[in-house]
Amino acid sequence: MNEFFLQATIYLAAAVIAVPLAKRFGLGSVLGYLIAGIVIGPIIAQLGGETQTLQHFAEFGVVMMLFVVGLELEPRALWDMRHRLIGLGGMQIVLTAGMIAALAVFAGTSWPISLAIGLIFSLSSTAIVLQTLSEKNLLHTNGGRSAFSVLLTQDIAVIPILAFLPLLALSGFHNEGALHQSGEALSLIEGLPGWAATLVTLGAIVTVILIGHYLTWPLFRFIGGARLREMYTAGTLLFVIGIALLMTLVGLSPALGTFLAGVVLANSEFRHELESDIEPFKGLLLGLFFITVGAGIDFQVLFGDFATILGLVVGVIAVKAVVLLVLARLFHIRGRDQWLFTLGLAQAGEFGFVLIGFSVQTNVLSIELSKTLSLVVALSMLLTPALFILYEVLSRRHAEAADLPEPDEIDEQHPVILAGAGRFGQVVHRMLVMNGLKATILDHDLKIIETQRKFGVKGFFGDPTRPELLHAAGLMTAEVLIVALDSPQNAVKLVSLARRERPDIHIIARARDRQHVFELYQAGANQMVRETFDSSIRVGKYALKKVGIAAYEVEQAAADFFDLDRDVLKEMATLWDPEVPVMENEAFIERARQYNQDIVTALDSDDISDEDPQKT
């Protein structure tokens, strides 16, 4: 028992230390978990522990993740993906397995072993890729959806691959040390003829659908009668674990079964309840899985033949990347999406460990070769966060402008230039029109411009931060420039450009937060409006009125707060230094501390200026 608590402490401490550090350096949580595993691997080995059993337990995090993914994917959306599932996913598996097998045969490996290796490396990491795509908000992009389609196809393909691998066993070859499962594994299809096993398997799938459709409502209604929050969590875990067990009993992937259950429940009223109950377990188990992958790296084997193993890792990633890039072209995945699709799926996956272990048990691969292949799988997974970093670099260089049409030719100019036609800019424009004032609207999002045109609002497509476009919009004659861009960096860039080109123009800029206010102030904006500030004041006014304060006093209190915040913010903008961290800027911190005190005493003093300085 003491050893269990010691190992649990080591695993959790490693995660708590490594993941926040990795996030702070922009490396992502997955790489943080993997690094934590690499660090504690030798420690666990010294303590006599092993990660294989724990890894099997942690793999349940993948099962839960696919259940949550299924909850977010409606059946209609899954049907719409059928062409990508069959075409894109199927071709990826066949082409990757074929190319890697051909290279292995060329290197002198027998064709049955080469084909087994090709099938093992044709799979990618569902856990790492989906976690990273979700973390970076890339799952709903074209590249993200395409990657998800391939991952789902691979998870489905694991079943026929497991059925096919024993056919590749070499005659007369036997692994003396091959792992054998202890005891009899429970199975509903063992000993059944092929047709009966097929019927039982199909029956299990139908059962999952029927349970998800008809049983969840009475189950959770019954649980709700207890009025205990933990019962909802227990019920959700029972639901997921039960489906995973059923899939295992009929020889199917538990991850596939829970994904199917999630899809069935995607339109259920319990969808958000199920997701919130399962999320903490999913995150913790996934993190534990990534740690066990890092801890499972055998450095003795790695350093014993470092050059060969590193070459194999790079070779696998390169071959898969070439196949994925070709498929991206064939399926019209362009621009940033093709790099996301290519680099996101170029690693081997966690199911590779399953296939390697099964191949050893069925005498397809030797134990020595399996150790090398397992190391290649683990190292390729370890490099996945670096591949996503490479994607970000390439996507910035590629620039979406390469795939967009040329900017519109601007044929009109008005006293006001409105840069940004999103939700914020649309409200501003409607107010201007209501008061008889026209504006030249610019936005770099073609969809927004086209949507606005359908509603009779004329706008021009193009990047407002480009000097030639800004001049064409009438920068030299306009009276006001309103900067309503979503990107804080582009907003600061536009303000600096406009102030440099036209020193006398009045610039009103949308700011995301206080730091953005300071940046816009130093860039030359006349007025900065925080996008949530006015709405926050309105909420405060509603609250004051609700507790019984008179309407006149509420309005006066709001006006006083607005004036105080405006004046202090302008003063703090002069103290802010982008080269000095805020927590090391003593003058800035002291003024902020004084501001908090001013809020308490402001209503009792007459120090607030009645003048109307710059609005911030």
Residue, then its C-alpha position, 0 to 999 in steps of 0.5 A: m500500500n505504501e508503494f502505491f501511495l508513493q508512486a501516486t505521489i510521484y505521478l501527480a507531483a510530476a504532472v503538477i510541476a511539468v504541465p504548468l511549466a510546459k504551458r507557460f513556455g507555450l509547449g502545450s499540456v501533452l508535451g508537459y505530461l510526456i516530459a514528466g513521464i520521461v523524468i520519473g520513468p527511471i525513478i519508478a523503475q528504481l522503486g520496482g514499479e512498472t508502467q504497463t499495468l498503469q498504462h492499460f488503466a490510463e488508456f481508459g482516458v482515451v475511451m472517455m475522450l472519444f465519448v465526449v467527442g461523440l457527444e459533440l458530434e450529431p449523427r447527421a454530422l457523422w453521416d456527412m463525414r462518410h466520404r472522408l471516413i471511407g475515402l480519406g481515412g481508408m486511403q491513408i491506412v492502405l497507402t501508409a501501410g503499403m509504403i512502410a511495408a515496401l521500405a521494410v522489404f527493401a531493407g531486407t525484412s520478410w514481407p509478413i513482418s514488413l506488412a505487420i510493421g506497416l499496419i502498426f505505423s499506419l495508425s496515429s495517436t487519437a489521444i494526443v492529436l484530439q487533445t491538442l486540437s481541442e486545446k488549440n481550438l483547431l478541431h472545427t477547422n477543415g484540417g481538424r475535421s479531416a484529421f478527426s475523420v482519419l483518426l476515427t477510421q483508424d480506430i475502427a480499422v484496429i478490429p480487422i487489423l487484429a483479426f488479420l495479424p495472426l495470418l502473418a505468423l511465420s511457420g515454425f517461429h515461436n516467442e519463448g518469452a511471449l506474453h500470455q494473458s493470465g486466466e480466461a478472458l470473458s468473451l461472448i463470441e468465443g467458440l461461436p461460428g463466424w455467422a453467430a459471432t457477427l450477429v452477436t457483434l451487431g446485436a451489441i452495437v444495436t444494444v448500445i444505440l437502444i440504451g443511449h436512445y431509450l435508457t438514459w432518460p429513465l436512468f437519470r430520472f431515477i438517479g435525480g430522485a436521490r438529489l445527490r450530485e455524486m450519483y450523477t457522476a456514478g451513473t455517468l461512469l456506469f454508463v461509459i464503463g458498461i458500454a466499454l465492457l460490452m464492446t470488449l466482450v464482443g471483441l470490439s474497441p471500447a473506444l469505438g463503442t463509447f464514441l457511438a454512444g456519445v453520437v447517439l446522445a449528442n441531441s439528448e437533453f443530458r448531453h451537457e450533464l454527461e460531459s461535465d461529469i466525465e470531463p475531470f476523469k477524462g482529463l486526469l486519465l488522459g494525462l496519466f496515459f501521456i505520462t506512462v508513454g513517457a515513462g515507458i521509454d526504454f533508454q537502455v535500448l534507445f542509447g544502445d542503437f541511438a542512430t538507427i532508432l532516431g532514423l526510424v522515427v524520422g523515417v516513419i514521420a516523413v513517410k506518413a507526412v508524404v502520404l498525408l500531404v498527397l491525400a490533402r491535395l487529392f481531397h482539396i485540403r489547402g492552405r493552413d489546413q493541409w499542414l495541420f492535417t499533414l503534421g498532426l497525423a504524422q506520428a504513430g499511435e497508442f494502438g500501435f502498442v496494442l498491435i505490437g503486443f498482440s503481434v508478439q503473442t501471435n508470433v508475428l514479431s520477435i520480442e527484440l524487434s517489438k522493443t525497438l518498434s515500441l520505442v519508435v512509436a513512443l518517440s514519434m508520439l513524443l515529437t507530436p507537440a513539436l510537429f504542432i509547433l512546426y505547423e504554427v510556424l508554417s501556417r504563419r508563413h503561409a498566410e491565409a492571404a495566399d488562398l484568398p482572392e485579391p482585395d476589393e477595389i474601393d470605389e467610395q470614401h466617407p468621413v468615417i473608416l470602420a476597420g472590422a465588420g464583426r459583431f462589435g463593428q456591426v453595432v457601431h455601424r448601425m448606430l452611425v447609419m441611424n444618425g445619417l452617417k456613412a462609413t467605409i467598412l473594411d474587413h479581412d474576413l471575406k465571409i463577413i463581407e459577403t454576409q453583410r452584402k446580403f443584408g444590404v450593407k456594403g463593405f470591402f474585403g481586404d486587410p486594413t493594416r495594408p497601407e495601400l488599402l487604407h489610403a484607398a479607403g480615404l485615410m488622408t481625407a477621413e475625419v475618424l478611424i474606428v478600429a474594431l478588429d478582433s486581433p489585438q496585434n492587428a489593431v495596434k499595428l493599424v493604429s500605429l500605421a494610421r497615426r504615422e500616415r495621418p497625425d491629425i486623424h481621430i482614432i477610436a480603437r476597440a480594446r480587449d483588456r487593460q494591457h491592450v488599452f496601454e498598447l493602443y495608447q502608446a500606438g497613438a489612439n485618441q480613444m480606447v473602448r474596452e469591449t466589455f467595460d460598458s456592459s459590465i457597468r450596466v450589470g453593476k447598475y442593475a445589481l444596485k437598483k435590485v438591492g434598493i438604491a434609487a435610480y438617480e443615485v445609481e446613475q450618479a454612482a456609475a458616472d463617478f466610477f466611469d470618470l475615475d476609471r477613465d482618468v486612472l487608466k490614462e495615468m497608468a498608460t503612461l506608467w506602463d512599460p512593455e519591456v518591464p513585466v507588470m509585477e516588476n513595475e513598482a510605480f505601476i503596481e503602486r498606482a493600481r493599489q491606490y486606484n483600488q483605494d480610490i474606488v472605496t473613497a471616491l463617492d465621499s470625495d469631490d476630487i473627481s474631475d468634472e472635465d471630459p478628458q479622453k474616454t478610455 
